């Protein structure tokens, strides 16, 4: 009887040790995933910041209403909340405000379009005149690509997978090639080259 009780206690202790070891491994994995997600979010934000900054620095660029201090605010949030449970929600909130503006705020999209127009010889105005029947989503995709956003950033802004973005950009390029003069097509396509 004493042997069976000792064996039962040993089995229970071994189970508890294994449970806590597995739980610790799971928490470490979750923390690693959160760090990777934070790095991805910061990467997208940094890409947006760099592209918007480059457009803003072009001569005669229209001012962007979202401000270009986003990356600084993100790093400030990261510094203040690093190692706490509030880090990811704070960073997500900052990035979400920027992404939300570019994704759905017509005033922010218009400001970006004006900046791209100023930086790239009125490309968006000329594109809208050359292709008046395009959907607004097509113009937006072209705008983001012409602004120099990465495929990852465009995917996040359009809430689509990367392969979808690649296919859509490819189809836009093909429509441009077959629908306008070679000189005009060359101009529109050159604005998409990064």
C-alpha positions in Angstrom: 0.0 0.0 0.0 2.8 2.4 0.9 4.5 1.6 -2.4 1.3 2.4 -4.4 0.8 5.6 -2.5 4.5 6.7 -3.2 4.1 5.7 -6.8 0.8 7.7 -7.1 2.5 10.8 -5.4 5.5 10.4 -7.7 3.2 10.2 -10.8 1.2 13.3 -9.6 4.5 15.3 -9.0 5.9 14.2 -12.4 2.6 15.3 -14.1 2.7 18.6 -12.3 6.4 19.2 -13.3 5.6 18.3 -16.9 2.5 20.5 -16.9 4.5 23.5 -15.6 7.3 22.9 -18.0 4.9 22.7 -20.9 3.1 25.8 -19.7 6.4 27.7 -19.4 7.3 26.6 -23.0 3.9 27.7 -24.2 4.2 31.2 -22.6 7.7 31.6 -24.0 6.4 30.7 -27.5 3.5 33.2 -27.1 5.9 35.9 -25.9 8.1 35.3 -29.0 5.1 35.5 -31.3 4.1 38.8 -29.7 7.6 40.2 -30.2 7.6 39.1 -33.8 4.1 40.7 -34.3 5.4 43.9 -32.7 8.4 43.9 -35.0 6.2 43.3 -38.0 3.9 46.2 -37.0 6.9 48.5 -36.4 8.3 47.4 -39.8 5.1 48.4 -41.6 4.9 51.6 -39.7 8.6 52.4 -40.5 7.9 51.7 -44.2 4.9 54.0 -44.1 6.9 56.6 -42.3 9.8 56.4 -44.8 7.6 56.6 -47.8 5.4 59.4 -46.5 8.5 61.3 -45.4 10.1 60.9 -48.9 7.0 62.2 -50.5 6.7 65.0 -48.1 10.3 66.1 -48.7 9.7 66.4 -52.5 9.4 69.9 -53.7 5.8 71.3 -53.7 4.4 68.3 -51.9 1.1 68.8 -50.2 1.1 68.5 -46.4 -0.1 65.2 -45.0 -2.7 65.6 -42.3 -1.7 62.4 -40.5 1.6 63.9 -39.5 4.9 62.3 -39.9 5.7 61.7 -36.2 4.1 58.3 -36.2 7.3 56.3 -36.0 8.6 58.5 -33.1 5.3 57.9 -31.3 5.5 54.2 -31.9 9.0 54.0 -30.5 8.0 56.1 -27.5 5.1 53.7 -26.8 7.5 50.8 -27.3 10.0 52.3 -24.8 7.4 53.1 -22.2 5.5 49.9 -22.3 8.2 47.4 -23.3 7.9 44.2 -21.2 4.3 45.0 -20.1 1.0 43.5 -21.2 0.1 47.0 -22.5 2.8 47.1 -25.2 1.1 45.4 -28.0 -2.3 47.2 -27.6 -0.6 50.6 -27.4 1.5 50.0 -30.5 -1.4 48.4 -32.3 -3.5 51.5 -31.5 -0.9 53.9 -32.9 -0.4 51.8 -36.1 -4.1 51.2 -36.5 -4.8 55.0 -36.5 -2.4 55.5 -39.3 -3.5 52.5 -41.3 -7.1 53.3 -40.7 -6.6 56.8 -42.2 -4.9 55.5 -45.3 -7.3 52.7 -45.6 -10.6 54.5 -45.3 -10.3 58.3 -44.7 -10.8 60.1 -48.0 -9.1 63.2 -46.8 -5.9 61.3 -45.9 -6.0 59.4 -49.2 -6.5 62.7 -51.1 -3.5 64.2 -49.3 -1.4 61.2 -50.2 -2.6 61.5 -53.8 -1.7 65.2 -53.9 1.8 64.4 -52.6 2.3 61.7 -55.2 1.0 64.1 -57.9 3.4 66.8 -56.8 6.3 64.3 -56.6 5.6 62.4 -59.8 4.5 64.9 -62.5 0.7 64.7 -61.7 0.6 61.0 -62.3 -2.7 60.4 -60.4 -4.5 63.2 -62.2 -3.2 61.9 -65.5 -4.1 58.3 -64.6 -7.7 59.3 -63.6 -8.1 61.1 -66.9 -6.7 58.2 -68.9 -8.7 55.5 -67.1 -12.0 57.1 -66.0 -13.8 53.8 -65.6 -11.4 52.2 -63.1 -12.8 51.4 -59.7 -11.7 53.5 -56.8 -9.9 50.5 -55.4 -7.8 50.3 -58.5 -6.7 54.0 -58.1 -6.0 53.3 -54.5 -3.8 50.3 -55.3 -1.9 52.3 -57.9 -1.6 55.2 -55.5 0.0 53.0 -52.8 2.3 51.4 -55.2 3.3 54.7 -56.8 3.9 56.1 -53.3 6.5 53.3 -53.0 4.8 51.3 -50.3 6.0 47.7 -50.0 3.7 44.8 -50.9 3.5 44.0 -47.2 2.3 47.5 -46.4 -0.1 47.5 -49.3 -1.5 44.2 -48.1 -2.1 45.6 -44.7 -3.7 48.8 -46.1 -6.0 46.9 -48.4 -6.6 44.1 -45.9 -5.7 41.5 -48.6 -3.0 38.8 -48.9 0.3 39.5 -50.6 -0.5 37.2 -53.6 -3.7 39.2 -54.2 -1.7 42.5 -54.2 0.9 41.0 -56.6 -1.8 39.8 -58.9 -3.7 43.1 -58.8 -0.6 45.2 -59.5 0.3 42.8 -62.4 -3.2 43.2 -63.9 -3.1 47.0 -63.5 0.2 47.0 -65.4 -1.2 44.9 -68.1 -4.3 47.1 -68.5 -2.0 50.1 -68.7 0.2 48.5 -71.4 -2.7 47.6 -73.7 -4.9 50.7 -73.1 -2.8 53.7 -73.8 0.0 54.9 -76.0 3.5 53.5 -75.5 4.7 56.9 -74.1 1.8 57.2 -71.7 2.1 53.6 -70.6 5.8 54.0 -70.1 5.2 57.0 -67.8 2.5 55.2 -65.7 4.6 52.1 -65.4 7.7 54.0 -64.5 5.9 55.5 -61.5 5.2 52.0 -60.2 8.9 50.9 -60.4 10.5 51.0 -56.9 
